[in-house]
Amino acid sequence: MTKYEPLQPQFKDYSIVPEQLRAARGLLDWSRNELAQKAGTSAETIKNIEHGIYVPKKETIAAIVEILLRHGIQFVHYETLVTVPDGKDAVGKLQALSYAGAVRVTAFVPEIGEEGHD
């Protein structure tokens, strides 16, 4: 019988932008102190990351991201090319459009295994 394991997120890196960190805390209604305690860092570090003053070590940001993931926060990064009319040309020119955000997962699908099914 196969045991199904929940999917674990895989990251190339744990980089998030300051706005994402503030948004994630807001979605959970956590203070900087609460996040810092759960992630094993200081509230001052969280503040400095959120204000773009400090670029954390990989280990620090990994701890922060992982605790947020465990509480239903997912980080969204979206990048695409769009055509922007420039008034001179009907085609316009290509520009990169980037978006970074945080979303809270509010509904979970229970794990379905083989037990109990016909």
C-alpha positions in Angstrom: 0.0 0.0 0.0 1.3 3.4 -0.9 1.7 6.1 1.7 1.1 9.6 0.3 3.4 12.3 1.5 2.3 15.9 1.4 4.1 18.1 -1.1 7.0 20.1 0.3 7.7 23.4 -1.4 11.0 23.6 -3.2 12.9 26.9 -3.5 15.8 27.9 -5.6 16.4 30.6 -3.1 14.4 32.0 -0.2 14.4 35.6 -1.4 11.3 37.7 -0.6 10.9 41.4 -0.9 10.1 43.6 2.1 6.5 44.2 1.0 5.9 40.4 1.0 7.1 40.0 4.5 4.9 42.9 5.8 2.0 41.4 3.8 2.6 37.9 5.3 2.6 39.3 8.8 -0.6 41.3 8.1 -2.4 38.2 6.8 -1.6 36.3 10.0 -2.1 39.4 12.2 1.3 38.8 13.7 3.5 41.5 15.3 7.2 41.7 14.5 7.8 40.2 17.9 5.6 37.2 17.2 7.2 36.4 13.9 10.7 36.9 15.3 10.0 34.5 18.2 8.6 31.8 15.9 11.5 32.2 13.4 14.2 32.4 16.0 15.4 35.9 15.2 14.9 39.4 16.7 12.1 41.9 16.1 14.8 44.4 15.1 15.9 42.0 12.3 12.3 41.7 11.0 11.9 45.5 11.1 15.2 46.0 9.2 14.2 43.4 6.6 10.8 45.0 6.1 12.3 48.5 5.7 15.0 47.2 3.2 17.8 48.3 5.6 19.1 44.8 6.0 19.6 41.9 3.6 19.4 38.8 5.8 21.6 35.7 5.6 20.1 32.8 3.7 19.6 30.9 6.9 17.6 33.7 8.5 15.3 34.2 5.5 14.8 30.5 5.2 13.7 30.3 8.8 11.3 33.2 8.3 9.8 31.8 5.1 9.5 28.3 6.5 7.5 29.4 9.5 5.2 31.5 7.4 4.7 28.5 5.0 3.7 26.3 8.0 1.0 28.8 8.8 -0.5 28.9 5.3 1.4 31.7 3.7 2.5 31.3 0.1 4.8 33.7 -1.7 3.9 34.7 -5.3 6.4 35.8 -7.8 5.2 36.6 -11.3 7.1 38.1 -14.2 6.1 38.6 -17.8 6.8 40.8 -20.8 4.0 43.1 -22.0 3.7 45.5 -24.9 3.4 49.1 -23.8 2.2 51.5 -26.5 4.6 54.4 -26.8 2.5 56.7 -28.9 4.9 56.5 -31.9 4.4 52.9 -32.9 1.2 50.8 -33.1 3.1 47.8 -31.8 4.8 49.6 -28.9 7.8 48.3 -27.0 8.3 45.4 -24.6 8.7 46.0 -21.0 9.0 43.6 -18.1 6.1 43.5 -15.6 7.0 42.0 -12.2 4.7 41.2 -9.3 5.6 39.9 -5.8 3.0 39.2 -3.2 1.9 37.0 -0.4 -1.3 35.0 -0.1 -2.8 33.0 2.7 -4.1 29.5 1.9 -7.5 29.3 3.7 -8.8 25.9 2.5 -7.0 22.7 2.6 -7.9 19.5 0.7 -7.6 16.5 3.1 -5.1 14.0 2.1 -6.7 11.1 0.3 -5.1 7.7 0.7 -6.1 4.2 -0.4 -7.5 3.2 3.0 -11.3 3.2 3.3 -12.0 3.5 -0.4 -13.7 0.9 -2.6 
